[in-house]
Amino acid sequence: GAIVRRHRIPLPPPHEDQFYTIDHFNINIEVILYARRYKIIDCDQFTKNFLRKMGVRLNTPIGCPDDPYTKERQKILDSMKPLRPYERIDTLKQFLEHDGHVLRFFCLWDDPESMFHDPRELVLHYYLSDDTIDIKEIIPVNSGRDAVPLFLRRDKLPKYAPTGLYQPGTITSRTVLNVFGKLVGNGGRYILDNRKTGAVHQEFYRDSDLKIGAVINVWGRKIILCDCDEFTKEYYRTKYGI
């Protein structure tokens, strides 16, 4: 929280009958607030411009001193060696940058095996925070079709394998190097391979694969991307120049 709340702060003795003003502040100086000494190392650009307009000559900024505990702790972390290789999965940066950012495409699925051979209108959402996709179907009023919550639940959409679908257990999120059997206590022990040697590489649809006019394969169904909203257009215009 706030160390000192917003109010007029008196000067240190013997001038306690006066208060701090803008003239008492500059870079690379010390101020005493209620017997505590603070070192001003720098300020933002707005403050610099404001002080220059008032005729204040700014001092040279200084750096923040290193924390002895942080330096000692970093030495300990650098000297530590992991006992076994862990898989490095870091998705926090992508989530923080694109949380709440969703690409929306308006799609069409012409189902040739349906009874009336009528096209189906769909809305595809691509979530930039974790590269997942969900699809909802737009069902017209009195169309005779049952309303379903989702045409495709939110998940990563794999590109259709040329040889068909993978068998269960072929693709796993973890690659186990060795198993030591059942031990006393919490069961067996295993070593995870961070290199994922022998893992089956599976490609998923990314934002670069979604374009107006493109045809994607949703578990055997050919979906045509017909249009998108303004946010999606601006995203592709900014990132890919499309």
Secondary structure, 3 states (H helix, E strand, C coil): CCCCCCCCCECCCCCCCCECCHHHCCCCEEEEECCEEEEECCCCHHHHHHHHHCCCCCCCCCCCCCCHHHHHHHHHHHHCCCCCCCCCCCCHHHHHHHCCCEEEEEEEEECCCCCCCCEEEEEEEEECCCCEEEEEEECCCCCCCCCCCCCEEEECCECCCCCCCCCCCCCCCCCEEEECCCCCCCCCCEEECCCCCCCCCCCECCHHHCCCCCEEEECCEEEEEEEECHHHHHHHHHHCCC
